[in-house]
Amino acid sequence: MFSLPRPFIGPRRRIATALGVLGAALSLTATAVGGATAAPQPDRDRVNVKPGEAYMGVGTRIHEGVPAGEPSMGVMAPTDGVQGIDVSHWQGAINWTSVRNSGIQFAWMKATEGTTYKDPSFNTNYPAAYRAGVIRGAYHFARPNVSSGATQANYFVNNGGGWSRDNLTLPGVLDIEHNPYGAMCYGLSTTQMRTWINDFYATYKSRTGRDVVIYTTAGWWNTCTGNWTGMYSKSPLWVAHWTTASSPTIPSGFPTWTVWQYTSTGSVSGVSGNVDRNQFNGSRDRLLALANNT
């Protein structure tokens, strides 16, 4: 059983002129050290994603759209406290030293989706973040309609979702949200969804000794699990609520939030384009306690 922290936290346009091309080239040269690049990146914010292309929040973007009150890129809501980001291959190459120097203390990165997909940037991002001193972890994008929770938990652990007590590794995350490829609740009843989540949790726990973190939204959880309280004392909650409000709306059945994804259009040095910004609900000591299971 985990201990809750004490509450307190598109593609670029091609430059047409020769001068612009030269500037882009100089920018690429200047940021290449440390694994960053200024090269054009895919449009992460498009919604017509294909299986394997999902990222945290894409289901919410498809089913609910981007709320009018969401902070735009460069305007970030609660920049105080312990700050973090989450990334996938959509961010392209990342300069993790710049990320850490900008004040980012933690990051989760996509490792897997379903039972057949592994994010192509994971093997680069995971060790690079570690070397830069960013407390990092992995996340799995759930596909409850394609296989059991146990099967997907094993796939996640076998492909980057494991854990070690090294002062820089966070427990894995189950990203379970609006289905970006079809029906919101993946065609499962609330009872079936509860069983699926519990099977994923139990398998991950048996493989790693850790309680998996659950990333979700209040709208999805309340609808697709029927306001389930079964994870109340098991999993830390990472809630997505893109708003400038001082606190997020959390799903029924959770006592508080541990991590809050407060915008999908944040800006961080070392990352090209939009990136999700997150706040940890506690001090750095409590973040390390989550990392080290102490």
Salt bridges, closest charged atoms under 4 A:
ASP45 OD1 - ARG44 NH2 3.11
ASP45 OD1 - ARG61 NH2 3.61
GLU53 OE1 - ARG46 NH2 3.11
GLU64 OE2 - HIS178 NE2 3.13
GLU113 OE1 - LYS110 NZ 2.63
GLU113 OE2 - ARG143 NH1 3.44
ASP119 OD2 - HIS89 ND1 2.96
ASP211 OD1 - LYS205 NZ 3.05
ASP276 OD1 - ARG44 NH1 3.01
